[in-house]
C-alpha cells in the first residue's frame, strides 16, 4: 500500500508536471488544488528538491517547479524516493534487502519467490509510466 506521503508526493509532482515550463508554482496553489496540508507538502517538496526532482525559488515570485522534464520522472522513481522500495516484503527489496523475521530461509520460502515476482512486475509497470503521461492508465481495467 502506498503511504500518504507517497500519494501526496505523486499528486504534487503531477501538478508541477501540468505546469512544466510555466515558472515557479506557489506552495499554496499546490496545497490547495491537491488537498495536501501545507506543512507536510513543504517537507515533501524539500525532500524531492534534495533528490533533484524539484527546484525552488524563494521570495515573492517564488515557488516550485520540476528540475527534470516530466518524461524523465517515472512513477517508480517517486515511489522509491518516498517509500524506499517497491517491494511488499523486506526480503524482496532490491536495494533495501532485509531478511524477514519469523520466516523460513529465503531459499525455502515460497512467499519470498512470489514477492520477488510481484516486485519485478510492479517495477516494470511503474518504471514505464512517466509524469509526462498523466492519463496513461485512463480507461485501463
Secondary structure, DSSP 8 states (H G I E B T S, - for coil): ---HHHHHHHHHHHHHHHTTTS--B-HHHHHHHHT--HHHHHHHHHHHHHTTSEEEE-STT-EEEESS-GGG-BHHHHHHHHHS-S-SSGGG-SSS----TT---TTT-HHHHHHHHHHHHHHHHHHH-BTT-TTTTTT--
